[in-house]
Amino acid sequence: MRTSTRYSNLGVKDVLAALSQIGLPLYLAKADIRQRYRRSILGPWWITISTGVMIACIGVIFGTIFKSPMQEFLPFLSAGLIIWGFISSTVMDATTVLISAEAIIKQLPIPVFTHILRMVGRNLIVFFHNLLIFPIVCLCVQKGINWNILYFIPGLVILTLNLLWISLLLAVICTRFRDMTQIVGSLLQIAFYVTPIIWMPSLLPARASVMLLDPNPVYHLLAIVRDPLIGLSPSLMNWLVSAGLLLIGSLLSLLLFNKYRARISYWL
């Protein structure tokens, strides 16, 4: 009975231990960025440059195709692509984060959740680098900001916390079932096209908008961060869906992690 109780709380203890040592994953995240771009003149700014070029190309092409005013479309597109890059890269990295850390997990007594925090922190650093593109775009199209920009902070916090539980859930599942990595990649491609990232929601008829956007969790997570940047206030539904995902998803991922934390090292 004591052994069963000890293992049933293993996941919770692991998460708490990782959070109590939050400085370690943040330091490792910064070290990952430095290591990836070692001996590079521009370092991580290469990601920002490539993202900026992509935004410029897609903006001109799709803005012309959709006949959208550039003053509205370019800030919408740039914010959407930057936030989507954060979401998609975090989700894809989550599928292999524990597999990549196999040697550390087997040799060092570091909480498993530390690797999740490290990966999300690394992608968050890249996100802030890319976010510098947005004010440049706004200056180019003479797009101003308003007080709705303050919603950006709680929106980003909720998005990041959602990505943490999603990453934990996927990390456990994909460590056990390696084919899930390809499935997640395919689902991300579908999510990119059905979510208003390179097209504006105003292009949809009212009925299609209700059917396509309201049940789309990616849209709501994107909206609570993007809308404040482009001067809009996220809707109540955006906040409720995002907060509901955070509560329910965190509980489910923690229950799964609690159950299978002890087996992870055997699956690697």
C-alpha positions as CSV (number, residue, x, y, z in Angstrom):
1,M,0.0,0.0,0.0
2,R,2.8,2.4,0.8
3,T,4.6,1.6,-2.4
4,S,1.4,2.3,-4.4
5,T,0.8,5.6,-2.7
6,R,4.4,6.6,-3.3
7,Y,4.3,6.0,-7.0
8,S,0.8,7.6,-7.4
9,N,2.3,10.9,-6.3
10,L,5.5,10.6,-8.3
11,G,4.3,12.9,-11.1
12,V,3.1,15.7,-8.8
13,K,6.4,15.6,-6.8
14,D,8.3,15.7,-10.1
15,V,6.5,18.8,-11.3
16,L,6.8,20.6,-8.0
17,A,10.5,19.7,-7.8
18,A,11.1,21.1,-11.3
19,L,9.2,24.3,-10.5
20,S,11.2,24.8,-7.3
21,Q,14.4,24.8,-9.4
22,I,13.0,27.0,-12.2
23,G,16.3,28.7,-12.7
24,L,17.9,25.5,-14.0
25,P,15.6,24.9,-17.1
26,L,15.8,28.7,-17.9
27,Y,19.6,28.6,-17.8
28,L,19.6,25.4,-20.0
29,A,17.2,27.0,-22.4
30,K,19.5,30.0,-22.9
31,A,22.4,27.6,-23.2
32,D,20.6,25.7,-26.0
33,I,20.1,28.9,-28.0
34,R,23.8,29.8,-27.6
35,Q,24.9,26.3,-28.5
36,R,22.6,26.1,-31.6
37,Y,24.1,29.3,-33.0
38,R,27.7,29.0,-31.8
39,R,30.2,30.7,-34.1
40,S,27.3,32.4,-36.0
41,I,27.7,36.1,-36.5
42,L,24.0,36.9,-36.1
43,G,23.1,34.0,-33.8
44,P,19.4,33.5,-33.1
45,W,18.7,36.7,-35.2
46,W,18.8,34.4,-38.2
47,I,15.4,33.0,-37.1
48,T,14.0,36.6,-36.9
49,I,15.4,37.5,-40.3
50,S,13.9,34.4,-42.0
51,T,10.6,35.0,-40.2
52,G,10.5,38.6,-41.4
53,V,11.3,37.6,-45.0
54,M,8.5,35.0,-44.9
55,I,6.0,37.5,-43.5
56,A,6.9,40.0,-46.3
57,C,6.5,37.5,-49.1
58,I,3.3,35.9,-47.8
59,G,1.9,39.4,-46.9
60,V,2.3,40.7,-50.4
61,I,1.1,37.6,-52.2
62,F,-2.0,36.8,-50.0
63,G,-2.8,40.4,-49.4
64,T,-3.1,40.8,-53.2
65,I,-5.1,37.5,-53.6
66,F,-7.5,38.4,-50.8
67,K,-7.6,42.1,-51.7
68,S,-7.1,43.0,-48.1
69,P,-5.9,46.5,-47.0
70,M,-2.2,46.1,-46.1
71,Q,-2.6,48.3,-43.1
72,E,-4.9,45.7,-41.5
73,F,-3.6,42.5,-43.2
74,L,0.2,42.8,-42.6
75,P,0.0,43.3,-38.8
76,F,-2.6,40.5,-38.6
77,L,-0.5,38.2,-40.6
78,S,2.8,39.0,-38.8
79,A,1.3,38.6,-35.4
80,G,-0.4,35.3,-36.4
81,L,2.7,33.8,-38.0
82,I,4.9,34.7,-35.0
83,I,2.5,33.3,-32.5
84,W,1.9,30.2,-34.6
85,G,5.6,29.6,-34.9
86,F,5.8,29.6,-31.1
87,I,2.9,27.1,-30.8
88,S,3.9,24.8,-33.6
89,S,7.6,24.6,-32.7
90,T,6.8,23.9,-29.0
91,V,4.3,21.2,-29.9
92,M,6.7,19.5,-32.3
93,D,9.6,19.7,-29.9
94,A,7.4,18.2,-27.2
95,T,7.1,15.0,-29.2
96,T,10.8,14.3,-28.9
97,V,11.9,16.3,-25.8
98,L,12.2,13.3,-23.5
99,I,13.7,11.1,-26.2
100,S,16.4,13.7,-26.8
101,A,17.1,13.9,-23.1
102,E,17.4,10.1,-22.7
103,A,21.0,10.2,-21.5
104,I,20.3,12.8,-18.8
105,I,17.1,11.1,-17.6
106,K,18.9,7.8,-17.2
107,Q,22.0,9.2,-15.5
108,L,21.1,12.3,-13.5
109,P,18.4,12.7,-10.8
110,I,16.8,15.7,-12.5
111,P,13.0,16.0,-12.5
112,V,11.5,15.0,-15.9
113,F,9.4,18.1,-16.0
114,T,12.6,20.2,-16.1
115,H,13.1,19.0,-19.7
116,I,9.6,20.3,-20.5
117,L,10.3,23.6,-18.9
118,R,13.6,23.8,-20.7
119,M,12.1,23.2,-24.1
120,V,9.2,25.6,-23.7
121,G,11.6,28.3,-22.3
122,R,13.8,27.8,-25.4
123,N,10.9,28.4,-27.7
124,L,9.7,31.3,-25.7
125,I,13.1,33.0,-26.1
126,V,12.8,32.6,-29.9
127,F,9.3,33.9,-29.8
128,F,10.4,37.2,-28.1
129,H,13.2,37.5,-30.8
130,N,10.6,37.1,-33.5
131,L,8.2,39.5,-31.8
132,L,10.5,42.4,-32.6
133,I,9.3,42.1,-36.2
134,F,5.8,43.2,-35.3
135,P,6.5,46.8,-34.3
136,I,8.6,47.2,-37.5
137,V,5.6,46.0,-39.5
138,C,3.3,48.4,-37.7
139,L,5.7,51.3,-38.4
140,C,5.9,50.3,-42.1
141,V,2.1,50.3,-42.5
142,Q,1.5,53.2,-40.0
143,K,-0.6,51.0,-37.7
144,G,-0.9,52.3,-34.1
145,I,-1.6,50.5,-30.9
146,N,-4.2,51.2,-28.1
147,W,-4.8,50.2,-24.5
148,N,-6.0,46.7,-25.6
149,I,-2.3,45.9,-25.9
150,L,-2.4,45.3,-22.1
151,Y,-4.4,42.1,-22.7
152,F,-1.2,40.7,-24.4
153,I,0.4,39.8,-21.1
154,P,-2.3,37.6,-19.6
155,G,-2.9,36.2,-23.0
156,L,0.7,35.1,-23.4
157,V,0.7,33.7,-19.9
158,I,-2.4,31.5,-20.5
159,L,-1.0,30.4,-23.9
160,T,2.4,29.4,-22.4
161,L,0.7,27.5,-19.5
162,N,-1.5,25.7,-22.1
163,L,1.6,24.8,-24.0
164,L,3.2,23.4,-20.9
165,W,0.5,20.8,-20.2
166,I,0.2,20.0,-23.9
167,S,4.0,19.4,-24.0
168,L,3.9,17.2,-21.0
169,L,1.0,15.2,-22.4
170,L,2.6,14.7,-25.8
171,A,6.1,14.0,-24.3
172,V,4.7,11.1,-22.3
173,I,2.6,9.7,-25.1
174,C,5.2,10.1,-27.8
175,T,7.9,8.5,-25.7
176,R,5.7,5.4,-25.5
177,F,4.3,5.5,-29.0
178,R,7.0,6.9,-31.4
179,D,4.7,7.1,-34.4
180,M,2.7,9.8,-32.7
181,T,5.3,12.3,-33.8
182,Q,4.3,12.0,-37.4
183,I,0.6,12.2,-36.5
184,V,1.1,15.4,-34.5
185,G,3.0,16.9,-37.4
186,S,0.1,16.1,-39.8
187,L,-2.4,17.6,-37.3
188,L,-0.4,20.8,-37.0
189,Q,-0.5,21.2,-40.8
190,I,-4.3,20.8,-40.8
191,A,-4.6,23.3,-37.8
192,F,-2.5,25.8,-39.7
193,Y,-4.9,25.9,-42.7
194,V,-8.2,25.8,-40.7
195,T,-7.1,28.6,-38.3
196,P,-7.1,32.2,-39.4
197,I,-3.4,32.8,-39.6
198,I,-2.8,33.7,-43.3
199,W,-6.5,34.5,-43.9
200,M,-8.7,36.9,-41.9
201,P,-11.9,35.7,-40.1
202,S,-13.9,38.4,-41.8
203,L,-13.5,36.5,-45.1
204,L,-15.7,33.8,-43.8
205,P,-19.6,33.9,-44.0
206,A,-21.2,34.2,-40.6
207,R,-22.4,30.5,-40.6
208,A,-19.0,29.1,-41.7
209,S,-17.3,31.3,-39.0
210,V,-19.4,29.7,-36.3
211,M,-18.8,26.2,-37.5
212,L,-15.1,26.6,-38.2
213,L,-13.8,29.0,-35.5
214,D,-15.9,28.5,-32.4
215,P,-14.9,24.8,-31.9
216,N,-11.2,25.5,-32.9
217,P,-9.1,25.7,-29.7
218,V,-6.0,26.9,-31.6
219,Y,-8.0,29.9,-32.8
220,H,-9.0,30.9,-29.3
221,L,-5.4,30.5,-28.0
222,L,-4.1,32.5,-30.9
223,A,-6.7,35.2,-30.5
224,I,-6.0,36.0,-26.8
225,V,-2.4,36.9,-27.8
226,R,-2.9,38.3,-31.4
227,D,-6.0,40.5,-30.9
228,P,-4.3,42.8,-28.3
229,L,-1.3,43.3,-30.6
230,I,-3.6,44.4,-33.5
231,G,-5.7,46.7,-31.3
232,L,-8.6,44.4,-30.6
233,S,-10.0,43.0,-27.3
234,P,-10.3,39.2,-27.2
235,S,-13.9,38.0,-26.9
236,L,-15.2,36.5,-23.7
237,M,-15.4,33.1,-25.5
238,N,-11.7,33.4,-26.4
239,W,-10.9,33.8,-22.7
240,L,-13.3,31.1,-21.4
241,V,-12.2,28.5,-23.9
242,S,-8.5,29.2,-23.3
243,A,-9.0,29.1,-19.5
244,G,-11.1,25.9,-19.7
245,L,-8.4,24.2,-21.8
246,L,-5.8,25.2,-19.2
247,L,-7.8,23.8,-16.3
248,I,-9.0,20.5,-17.9
249,G,-5.8,19.9,-19.9
250,S,-3.6,20.5,-16.9
251,L,-5.6,18.0,-14.8
252,L,-5.6,15.3,-17.5
253,S,-1.9,15.7,-18.3
254,L,-1.0,15.6,-14.6
255,L,-3.0,12.5,-14.0
256,L,-1.3,10.8,-17.0
257,F,2.1,11.9,-15.8
258,N,1.3,10.6,-12.3
259,K,0.5,7.2,-13.7
260,Y,3.4,6.7,-16.0
261,R,6.2,8.8,-14.6
262,A,8.0,5.7,-13.2
263,R,7.9,4.0,-16.6
264,I,9.4,6.8,-18.7
265,S,13.0,5.7,-18.2
266,Y,12.0,2.1,-19.3
267,W,10.4,3.4,-22.5
268,L,13.5,5.4,-23.6
